[in-house]
């Protein structure tokens, strides 16, 4: 008789875990509180416009990537799914002169040297660092002790890139974004670096992001989030999985130290094992017993929420002359949600007919920052809608100063706050990713071991840096490998 696995959460981690579990011969049911699958990997329709809320570029979309096999295995990428790689990746208008980050690091180097020959040393050092780590990919590895149909082995190039990455992290870990930007004499280059870096990790994320792009990865699958998640859900169901929507898990039932089921909507769903892919920062709410494990303590200690206010605009104007990734700097910093913003970073979908009709443009922008308390107070005081409207008006006015076609042409405006993400996705403080210390040690127990519990496994993008869709996929895969190891089951590897 097949063992039944209940998976809490129908995001990318939960759906991926479900596909892998079915491939390995288990029965699987996914519980999803929303009416659609995908979790944070989502988009939404407003009038004539589709706003992309979950995917801006995808690690593992490059055909030569090891991770690409995993995306094909779970069904997210299929033969015939077009992947585009827009150039430039980001552009900043410096007093009428475009300053660009190209995916091609050689083009970036050439472009920057033409802009600022006096910065030759720093430009070559910057691009050289990207080249050193451009082969650094998320490793697809098997956990120790699991039986597999085909062993996954990381290539030697990954080992050498890992060594270069460690050196880079040690070198730049204590250098903040402003100090690094000041190394360059050209103000436009400095501005682009300031707009592209920041936070706890300083300049390191831009090196790693540009490294991914430089090796031909980080494309955008056609249709974005909804078809992407939908393909995994379809494969899960085609393999015999049960996708139970509009069902919020209440408790993981523990008997004699072992998971035996899940309470959801007041009913017991029996299970031989449970995989929790709901936000791990809130996982303790699903248990009547205390969760104790070194990796769990480390995660809770070092995790800082990455949240945002997400502004979406439907514009009755063709903005296809502007790049997909565009940074603008308002005349003065904007006061929004109790924070200051010097730059506005846009994703412009004007060239993609999936997002807007001919002659119109869908534009989105992310206002990063921990503003949960601000919006919570506004909600409690009855100012929530008013504050959202004020924020939208301020943003639209600032954008129109740099993009004249926007003025008077905004047909649709949608503002999602951290409270929106909290309501629809059940995220901790409405955070959709995490900023985690690069030296966080999750230990050998990740993602399975909880002291005193068996039959309980964890997955999700929250659980290891840098988060995002690839981490959701890989932790879903690893959780099933731990399940296979514990049950003496052979893990069916990627095709």
C-alpha positions as CSV (number, residue, x, y, z in Angstrom):
1,X,0.0,0.0,0.0
2,X,1.4,3.4,-1.0
3,X,2.3,5.8,1.8
4,X,0.3,9.1,1.7
5,X,2.1,12.4,1.9
6,X,0.2,15.6,2.8
7,X,1.9,18.8,1.7
8,X,1.0,22.1,3.3
9,X,1.2,25.0,0.8
10,X,0.6,25.0,-2.9
11,X,3.5,27.4,-3.9
12,X,6.5,26.3,-5.9
13,X,8.1,24.3,-3.1
14,X,4.9,22.4,-2.3
15,X,4.0,21.7,-5.9
16,X,7.6,20.6,-6.7
17,X,7.7,18.4,-3.6
18,X,4.4,16.9,-4.8
19,X,5.7,16.0,-8.2
20,X,8.9,14.4,-6.8
21,X,6.9,12.5,-4.2
22,X,4.6,11.0,-6.9
23,X,7.6,10.1,-9.1
24,X,8.9,8.2,-6.2
25,X,5.7,6.1,-5.7
26,X,4.0,8.0,-2.9
27,X,0.5,9.3,-2.9
28,X,0.4,13.0,-2.5
29,X,-2.1,15.7,-1.6
30,X,-1.3,19.5,-1.6
31,X,-3.4,21.8,0.6
32,X,-3.6,25.4,-0.7
33,X,-5.4,28.2,1.2
34,X,-5.9,30.3,-2.0
35,X,-8.1,29.7,-5.0
36,X,-5.1,29.4,-7.3
37,X,-1.8,27.5,-6.9
38,X,1.7,29.2,-7.0
39,X,1.9,31.1,-3.8
40,X,4.1,34.2,-4.2
41,X,4.8,33.1,-7.8
42,X,1.7,34.9,-9.1
43,X,0.2,37.7,-11.2
44,X,-3.2,39.3,-11.3
45,X,-5.5,40.8,-13.9
46,X,-6.9,44.3,-13.6
47,X,-9.0,45.5,-16.6
48,X,-7.0,45.1,-19.8
49,X,-3.7,44.6,-17.9
50,X,-1.9,41.6,-16.3
51,X,0.5,42.6,-13.6
52,X,3.5,40.3,-13.0
53,X,4.0,39.9,-9.2
54,X,6.3,37.0,-8.7
55,X,8.8,36.4,-11.5
56,X,11.2,39.0,-13.0
57,X,13.9,36.6,-14.1
58,X,14.5,32.9,-13.5
59,X,17.6,31.1,-12.3
60,X,17.8,27.8,-14.2
61,X,16.0,29.1,-17.3
62,X,19.2,28.8,-19.4
63,X,19.3,25.6,-21.4
64,X,22.7,24.6,-20.2
65,X,21.9,25.0,-16.5
66,X,21.9,22.0,-14.2
67,X,18.8,23.5,-12.5
68,X,17.1,23.5,-15.9
69,X,16.6,19.8,-15.7
70,X,14.8,20.1,-12.4
71,X,12.5,22.8,-13.8
72,X,11.7,20.4,-16.7
73,X,11.2,17.5,-14.3
74,X,8.5,19.3,-12.3
75,X,6.9,20.7,-15.5
76,X,7.6,24.4,-15.0
77,X,9.6,24.6,-18.2
78,X,8.6,22.5,-21.2
79,X,9.9,22.2,-24.7
80,X,8.2,24.9,-26.6
81,X,8.1,27.4,-23.7
82,X,9.8,30.5,-25.0
83,X,12.4,32.1,-22.7
84,X,13.5,35.7,-23.4
85,X,16.6,37.5,-22.2
86,X,16.0,41.2,-22.5
87,X,19.0,43.5,-23.0
88,X,20.0,45.7,-21.3
89,X,19.1,44.1,-18.0
90,X,18.9,47.5,-16.3
91,X,19.3,51.1,-17.6
92,X,19.6,54.3,-15.8
93,X,19.1,57.7,-17.4
94,X,21.9,60.0,-16.2
95,X,21.1,63.5,-17.5
96,X,20.1,62.1,-20.9
97,X,23.0,59.6,-21.1
98,X,21.9,55.9,-20.6
99,X,24.1,53.9,-18.2
100,X,23.5,50.2,-18.6
101,X,24.0,46.8,-17.0
102,X,24.1,44.3,-19.9
103,X,23.7,40.6,-19.3
104,X,26.8,40.2,-21.4
105,X,29.6,41.3,-19.0
106,X,31.9,42.1,-22.0
107,X,29.3,44.5,-23.3
108,X,28.9,46.1,-19.8
109,X,32.7,46.5,-19.6
110,X,33.0,48.1,-23.1
111,X,30.0,50.4,-22.4
112,X,31.3,51.6,-19.1
113,X,34.8,52.2,-20.4
114,X,33.4,54.3,-23.2
115,X,31.4,56.3,-20.6
116,X,34.3,56.7,-18.2
117,X,37.9,55.9,-19.4
118,X,39.2,57.3,-16.1
119,X,37.5,54.5,-14.2
120,X,39.3,51.8,-16.2
121,X,40.8,50.1,-13.1
122,X,37.6,49.9,-11.1
123,X,35.5,48.9,-14.2
124,X,37.8,46.0,-15.1
125,X,38.0,44.9,-11.4
126,X,34.1,45.0,-11.2
127,X,33.7,43.0,-14.4
128,X,36.5,40.7,-13.5
129,X,34.8,39.7,-10.3
130,X,31.6,38.9,-12.3
131,X,33.6,36.7,-14.6
132,X,35.2,34.8,-11.7
133,X,31.9,33.7,-10.3
134,X,29.8,33.5,-13.5
135,X,29.9,29.7,-13.4
136,X,28.6,29.6,-9.8
137,X,25.2,27.8,-10.0
138,X,22.9,26.4,-7.4
139,X,24.2,22.8,-7.1
140,X,21.7,20.0,-7.7
141,X,23.0,17.4,-5.2
142,X,21.6,14.3,-3.4
143,X,21.5,14.1,0.3
144,X,23.8,11.7,2.1
145,X,22.5,8.2,2.4
146,X,19.6,8.3,-0.1
147,X,19.3,5.7,-2.8
148,X,18.8,7.3,-6.2
149,X,18.2,6.1,-9.8
150,X,21.0,8.4,-11.0
151,X,23.5,10.3,-8.9
152,X,23.7,14.0,-9.4
153,X,27.3,15.3,-9.3
154,X,28.3,19.0,-9.4
155,X,30.8,19.8,-12.2
156,X,34.4,20.8,-11.3
157,X,33.7,24.3,-12.6
158,X,31.2,24.8,-9.8
159,X,33.8,23.9,-7.2
160,X,36.3,26.4,-8.5
161,X,33.6,29.1,-8.8
162,X,32.6,28.3,-5.3
163,X,36.1,29.0,-4.1
164,X,36.1,32.4,-6.0
165,X,32.7,33.2,-4.5
166,X,34.0,32.7,-1.0
167,X,37.0,35.0,-1.6
168,X,34.6,37.6,-3.0
169,X,32.3,37.4,0.0
170,X,35.2,37.8,2.4
171,X,36.5,40.7,0.4
172,X,33.3,42.6,0.1
173,X,31.3,41.5,3.2
174,X,32.1,44.6,5.2
175,X,31.9,47.1,2.3
176,X,28.7,49.0,2.1
177,X,27.1,50.1,-1.1
178,X,27.9,53.8,-0.8
179,X,31.6,53.2,-0.1
180,X,31.8,50.9,-3.1
181,X,30.0,53.3,-5.4
182,X,32.4,56.1,-4.5
183,X,35.3,54.1,-6.0
184,X,34.0,55.2,-9.4
185,X,34.5,58.7,-10.7
186,X,31.5,58.7,-13.2
187,X,28.4,59.9,-11.3
188,X,26.1,57.9,-13.6
189,X,27.9,54.6,-12.8
190,X,27.8,55.5,-9.1
191,X,24.1,56.2,-9.3
192,X,23.4,52.9,-11.1
193,X,25.4,51.0,-8.5
194,X,23.6,52.8,-5.6
195,X,20.2,52.0,-7.2
196,X,21.1,48.3,-7.7
197,X,22.7,47.5,-4.4
198,X,22.0,48.0,-0.7
199,X,20.6,46.2,2.3
200,X,22.4,44.0,4.7
201,X,24.3,42.2,2.0
202,X,25.7,45.4,0.5
203,X,27.2,45.1,-3.0
204,X,27.5,41.3,-3.0
205,X,24.0,40.6,-4.5
206,X,24.8,42.6,-7.7
207,X,28.0,40.5,-8.3
208,X,26.0,37.3,-7.9
209,X,23.1,38.5,-10.0
210,X,25.3,39.7,-12.8
211,X,27.2,36.4,-12.6
212,X,24.0,34.5,-13.2
213,X,23.2,36.6,-16.2
214,X,26.7,36.6,-17.6
215,X,26.6,32.8,-18.1
216,X,23.4,33.0,-20.2
217,X,20.9,32.3,-17.4
218,X,18.2,34.4,-15.8
219,X,15.7,34.6,-18.6
220,X,12.0,35.2,-18.5
221,X,9.6,32.3,-19.4
222,X,6.7,33.4,-21.6
223,X,3.6,34.3,-19.7
224,X,5.4,34.7,-16.4
225,X,4.2,33.4,-13.1
226,X,0.7,32.0,-13.6
227,X,1.5,29.7,-16.5
228,X,4.8,28.7,-14.8
229,X,3.1,27.6,-11.6
230,X,0.1,26.2,-13.6
231,X,2.4,23.9,-15.5
232,X,3.7,22.4,-12.3
233,X,0.2,22.0,-10.9
234,X,-0.9,20.4,-14.1
235,X,1.9,17.9,-14.0
236,X,1.2,17.1,-10.3
237,X,-2.4,16.3,-11.1
238,X,-1.5,14.4,-14.3
239,X,0.7,12.1,-12.1
240,X,-2.3,11.5,-9.8
241,X,-1.7,14.1,-7.2
242,X,-4.7,15.7,-5.3
243,X,-4.7,19.5,-5.3
244,X,-7.1,20.7,-2.6
245,X,-7.7,24.5,-3.0
246,X,-9.3,27.0,-0.6
247,X,-8.2,24.8,2.3
248,X,-6.1,26.2,5.1
249,X,-4.1,23.8,7.2
250,X,-4.8,24.3,10.9
251,X,-2.6,21.7,12.7
252,X,-0.2,19.0,12.0
253,X,-1.4,16.0,14.1
254,X,1.3,14.4,16.1
255,X,0.8,11.0,17.8
256,X,3.6,9.5,19.9
257,X,6.2,11.8,18.3
258,X,5.1,11.1,14.7
259,X,3.0,13.0,12.2
260,X,-0.2,11.2,11.4
261,X,-2.2,13.8,9.5
262,X,-3.3,17.4,9.1
263,X,-6.3,19.2,10.4
264,X,-7.8,21.5,7.7
265,X,-11.1,23.2,7.6
266,X,-12.1,21.3,10.8
267,X,-11.5,17.8,9.2
268,X,-8.6,15.3,9.7
269,X,-6.7,14.4,6.6
270,X,-4.7,11.2,7.5
271,X,-1.1,11.0,6.4
272,X,2.0,8.9,6.8
273,X,4.2,12.0,6.5
274,X,3.7,15.8,6.2
275,X,5.8,18.2,4.3
276,X,5.4,21.8,5.5
277,X,6.1,24.4,2.7
278,X,4.1,27.2,4.3
279,X,6.2,30.1,5.5
280,X,8.7,28.5,7.9
281,X,8.8,31.6,10.1
282,X,5.2,30.8,11.0
283,X,5.6,27.0,11.1
284,X,5.3,26.8,14.9
285,X,1.7,27.8,14.6
286,X,0.9,24.5,12.9
287,X,2.2,22.4,15.9
288,X,1.1,21.9,19.5
289,X,4.6,20.8,20.3
290,X,7.7,23.1,20.4
291,X,9.9,22.9,17.3
292,X,13.5,22.4,18.3
293,X,16.4,22.0,15.8
294,X,19.7,23.9,15.2
295,X,18.7,24.8,11.6
296,X,15.3,26.1,12.7
297,X,16.9,28.2,15.4
298,X,19.5,29.6,13.0
299,X,16.8,30.4,10.4
300,X,14.7,32.3,12.9
301,X,17.7,34.1,14.4
302,X,19.2,35.4,11.1
303,X,16.1,35.9,8.9
304,X,15.2,39.5,8.2
305,X,12.0,40.0,6.1
306,X,12.2,41.2,2.6
307,X,9.0,43.0,1.9
308,X,7.7,45.7,-0.4
309,X,4.9,47.9,-1.6
310,X,4.2,46.7,-5.1
311,X,2.8,49.3,-7.5
312,X,1.3,48.3,-10.8
313,X,0.3,50.7,-13.5
314,X,-1.8,50.1,-16.7
315,X,-0.8,52.9,-19.1
316,X,-2.6,53.9,-22.2
317,X,0.6,54.6,-24.1
318,X,3.2,52.5,-25.9
319,X,6.4,52.5,-23.7
320,X,8.2,49.9,-25.8
321,X,10.9,52.4,-26.7
322,X,12.0,52.2,-23.0
323,X,14.0,49.2,-21.7
324,X,12.4,46.4,-19.7
325,X,14.5,47.3,-16.6
326,X,14.6,51.0,-15.9
327,X,15.8,53.0,-13.0
328,X,14.7,56.7,-12.6
329,X,15.7,59.2,-10.0
330,X,13.1,61.7,-8.9
331,X,14.1,65.4,-8.5
332,X,14.0,64.8,-4.8
333,X,13.7,61.7,-2.6
334,X,10.1,60.5,-2.2
335,X,8.5,60.0,1.3
336,X,6.5,56.8,1.0
337,X,5.2,54.5,3.7
338,X,7.4,56.3,6.2
339,X,10.6,55.7,4.2
340,X,12.7,57.7,1.8
341,X,13.3,56.5,-1.8
342,X,15.9,58.1,-4.0
343,X,15.3,55.7,-6.9
344,X,12.4,54.0,-8.6
345,X,13.1,50.7,-10.3
346,X,10.6,49.7,-13.0
347,X,9.8,46.6,-14.9
348,X,8.3,47.6,-18.2
349,X,6.2,45.0,-20.0
350,X,5.3,47.1,-23.0
351,X,6.9,44.8,-25.4
352,X,5.1,41.7,-24.1
353,X,1.5,41.3,-25.3
354,X,0.7,38.8,-22.5
355,X,0.6,41.9,-20.2
356,X,-1.2,44.6,-22.1
357,X,-3.1,45.2,-25.4
358,X,-1.3,46.7,-28.4
359,X,-0.4,50.3,-27.9
360,X,-0.7,50.0,-24.1
361,X,1.9,49.2,-21.4
362,X,1.9,47.4,-18.1
363,X,4.5,48.7,-15.6
364,X,5.4,47.5,-12.1
365,X,7.7,48.8,-9.5
366,X,8.9,47.5,-6.1
367,X,9.3,49.8,-3.1
368,X,11.5,47.7,-0.8
369,X,11.5,48.1,2.9
370,X,10.0,46.9,6.1
371,X,6.7,48.9,6.2
372,X,4.4,46.3,7.8
373,X,4.0,48.4,10.9
374,X,3.2,51.5,8.9
375,X,0.5,49.8,6.9
376,X,-0.9,47.9,9.9
377,X,-1.4,51.2,11.8
378,X,-3.0,52.8,8.7
379,X,-5.4,49.9,8.5
380,X,-6.3,50.1,12.2
381,X,-6.9,53.8,11.9
382,X,-9.0,53.6,8.8
383,X,-6.5,55.3,6.6
384,X,-5.4,52.3,4.5
385,X,-7.2,53.1,1.2
386,X,-6.4,56.8,1.5
387,X,-2.7,56.1,2.1
388,X,-2.5,53.8,-0.8
389,X,-4.1,56.4,-3.1
390,X,-1.6,59.1,-1.9
391,X,1.3,56.8,-2.5
392,X,0.1,56.0,-6.0
393,X,-0.3,59.6,-6.8
394,X,3.2,60.5,-5.6
395,X,4.8,57.7,-7.6
396,X,2.8,58.5,-10.8
397,X,3.8,62.2,-10.6
398,X,7.5,61.3,-10.1
399,X,7.5,58.8,-13.0
400,X,5.8,61.3,-15.3
401,X,8.7,63.7,-14.8
402,X,11.0,61.2,-16.4
403,X,8.6,59.3,-18.7
404,X,6.3,62.0,-20.2
405,X,4.0,59.4,-21.9
406,X,2.7,58.4,-18.4
407,X,1.1,61.8,-17.6
408,X,-2.6,61.6,-17.9
409,X,-2.6,58.1,-19.3
410,X,-2.8,55.9,-16.2
411,X,-5.9,53.8,-16.7
412,X,-5.3,51.3,-13.9
413,X,-3.4,51.6,-10.7
414,X,-3.0,48.8,-8.2
415,X,-1.1,49.0,-4.9
416,X,-0.2,45.9,-2.9
417,X,1.2,46.4,0.6
418,X,2.8,43.9,3.0
419,X,-0.7,43.4,4.4
420,X,-1.8,42.3,0.9
421,X,0.9,39.6,0.8
422,X,0.1,38.5,4.3
423,X,-3.6,38.2,3.5
424,X,-3.3,36.2,0.2
425,X,-0.1,34.2,0.8
426,X,0.1,33.8,4.6
427,X,3.6,35.3,4.6
428,X,5.3,36.4,7.9
429,X,4.8,40.2,8.0
430,X,3.9,40.1,4.4
431,X,7.5,39.3,3.4
432,X,7.9,37.4,0.1
433,X,11.7,36.7,0.5
434,X,14.3,36.9,3.2
435,X,17.6,38.8,3.6
436,X,19.7,36.2,5.4
437,X,23.3,36.4,6.5
438,X,25.6,34.6,4.0
439,X,27.3,32.8,6.8
440,X,24.1,31.3,8.2
441,X,24.8,27.6,9.2
442,X,21.7,25.5,8.7
443,X,23.6,22.3,9.8
444,X,23.3,18.8,8.6
445,X,19.6,18.5,9.8
446,X,18.2,20.7,7.1
447,X,15.5,20.5,6.0
448,X,14.2,17.4,7.8
449,X,15.2,17.0,11.4
450,X,13.1,18.3,14.3
451,X,14.0,17.0,17.7
452,X,11.5,14.4,18.9
453,X,9.4,14.4,15.7
454,X,9.4,12.0,12.8
455,X,7.5,12.1,9.6
456,X,7.7,15.9,9.4
457,X,9.7,17.7,6.7
458,X,10.1,21.3,5.7
459,X,10.7,23.1,2.4
460,X,10.4,26.6,1.0
461,X,12.3,29.6,-0.3
462,X,12.6,31.0,3.2
463,X,14.9,28.3,4.4
464,X,18.3,29.2,2.8
465,X,19.9,32.2,1.2
466,X,19.2,33.8,-1.2
467,X,15.6,32.5,-1.3
468,X,13.4,32.8,-4.4
469,X,12.0,30.2,-6.8
470,X,15.2,28.0,-7.2
471,X,15.5,27.6,-3.5
472,X,11.8,26.7,-3.3
473,X,12.3,24.0,-6.0
474,X,15.5,22.6,-4.4
475,X,14.2,22.4,-0.9
476,X,11.0,20.6,-2.2
477,X,13.3,18.1,-3.9
478,X,15.5,17.7,-0.8
479,X,12.5,17.2,1.5
480,X,11.4,14.3,-0.7
481,X,14.9,12.8,-0.6
482,X,14.8,12.9,3.2
483,X,11.4,11.2,3.0
484,X,12.8,8.5,0.7
485,X,15.8,8.0,2.9
486,X,13.6,7.5,6.0
487,X,11.3,5.1,4.3
488,X,13.8,3.1,2.3
489,X,12.5,4.4,-1.0
490,X,14.5,4.9,-4.1
491,X,14.5,8.5,-5.2
492,X,13.7,8.8,-8.9
493,X,16.2,11.3,-10.3
494,X,15.9,13.9,-13.0
495,X,15.3,12.6,-16.5
